[in-house]
């Protein structure tokens, strides 16, 4: 099953790699990832993740709550992990001062964003097979989405990617995998929980057994609790994530 999905992704990716428009916009996104960022990325998100990595993965929610920087990172733990991985991987080339944010910092924090952007694009291409040119123009080349991710530096494309993967699997009737990815999406940004009741309604309309629906409904909740278990008891985490 996984091999089939990778084959689909590979086919679509190489189709669009032959498009000069796709490659030109990809290049522009990479260049912009080095050059532009709002204070949200440079003074809040980047410093928060920097501290998490350089401190040896101490609780950053508690640290920034003590600094009274309650808007530093209003996301749960999977978002933190996603951004922390490239920051840790390139640590040798980066300053140990968590307050220092260079152009290379903002670029490595854009790498997961670029990956998520491509995944969403490929899923849309699979859903709308006869409208690939429109997807290329109106999604990949959207100036609004370009500004949000590669100029301003918001992170919303990451939880949306997990939601899209969840829906992709849901429509393929891979229900358990779909609800695991829905849990990952919620553990990346809690507001994604707004999609949860709609997925339950979808299962009801598909006439799935009530016991199975209950089990599926528990998966995202359990996953969120397990991932964030060591921070859930922290008042700082609740203040910065749930009360934001």
LINBEL-V603268 format. One record per residue. N is the residue number from 1. SS is DSSP state (h for helix, s for strand, l for the rest). PHI is phi as a letter, one per 30 degrees, with the letter a starting at -180 (999 if undefined). Layout:
N;SS;PHI  N;SS;PHI
//
This chain:
1;l;999  2;h;d  3;h;d  4;h;d  5;h;d  6;h;d  7;h;d  8;h;d  9;h;d  10;h;d  11;h;d  12;h;d  13;h;d  14;h;d  15;h;d  16;h;d  17;h;d  18;l;d  19;l;d  20;h;d  21;h;d  22;h;e  23;h;d  24;h;d  25;h;d  26;h;e  27;h;d  28;h;d  29;h;d  30;h;d  31;h;d  32;h;d  33;h;d  34;h;d  35;h;c  36;l;b  37;l;a  38;l;d  39;h;d  40;h;e  41;h;d  42;h;d  43;h;c  44;h;c  45;h;e  46;h;d  47;h;d  48;h;d  49;h;d  50;h;e  51;h;d  52;h;e  53;h;d  54;h;d  55;l;d  56;l;i  57;l;i  58;l;d  59;l;d  60;h;d  61;h;d  62;h;d  63;h;d  64;h;d  65;h;d  66;h;d  67;l;d  68;l;i  69;l;c  70;l;d  71;l;c  72;l;d  73;l;a  74;l;d  75;l;b  76;l;d  77;h;d  78;h;d  79;h;e  80;h;d  81;h;d  82;h;e  83;h;d  84;h;d  85;h;d  86;h;d  87;h;d  88;h;d  89;h;d  90;l;c  91;h;e  92;h;e  93;h;c  94;l;b  95;l;d  96;l;d  97;l;d  98;l;d  99;l;d  100;l;d  101;l;b  102;l;c  103;h;d  104;h;d  105;h;e  106;h;d  107;h;d  108;h;d  109;h;d  110;h;d  111;h;e  112;h;d  113;h;d  114;h;d  115;h;d  116;h;d  117;h;e  118;h;d  119;h;d  120;h;d  121;h;e  122;h;d  123;h;d  124;h;d  125;h;d  126;h;d  127;h;d  128;l;c  129;h;e  130;h;c  131;h;b  132;h;d  133;h;d  134;h;d  135;h;d  136;h;d  137;h;d  138;h;c  139;h;c  140;h;d  141;l;c  142;l;d  143;h;d  144;h;d  145;h;d  146;h;d  147;h;d  148;h;e  149;h;c  150;h;c  151;h;c  152;h;d  153;l;j  154;l;d  155;l;c  156;h;d  157;h;d  158;h;d  159;h;d  160;h;d  161;h;e  162;h;d  163;h;d  164;h;d  165;h;d  166;h;e  167;h;d  168;h;e  169;h;d  170;h;d  171;h;d  172;l;d  173;l;i  174;l;c  175;h;d  176;h;d  177;h;d  178;h;d  179;h;d  180;h;d  181;h;d  182;h;d  183;h;d  184;h;d  185;h;d  186;h;d  187;l;d  188;l;c  189;l;a  190;h;d  191;h;d  192;h;d  193;h;e  194;h;d  195;h;d  196;h;e  197;h;d  198;h;d  199;h;d  200;h;d  201;h;d  202;h;e  203;h;d  204;h;d  205;h;d  206;l;d  207;l;i  208;l;d  209;l;e  210;h;e  211;h;d  212;h;d  213;h;d  214;h;d  215;h;d  216;h;d  217;h;d  218;h;d  219;h;e  220;h;d  221;h;d  222;h;d  223;h;d  224;h;d  225;h;d  226;h;d  227;h;d  228;l;c  229;h;e  230;h;d  231;h;c  232;h;d  233;l;d  234;l;d  235;h;e  236;h;d  237;h;d  238;h;d  239;h;d  240;h;d  241;h;c  242;h;d  243;l;c  244;l;d
//
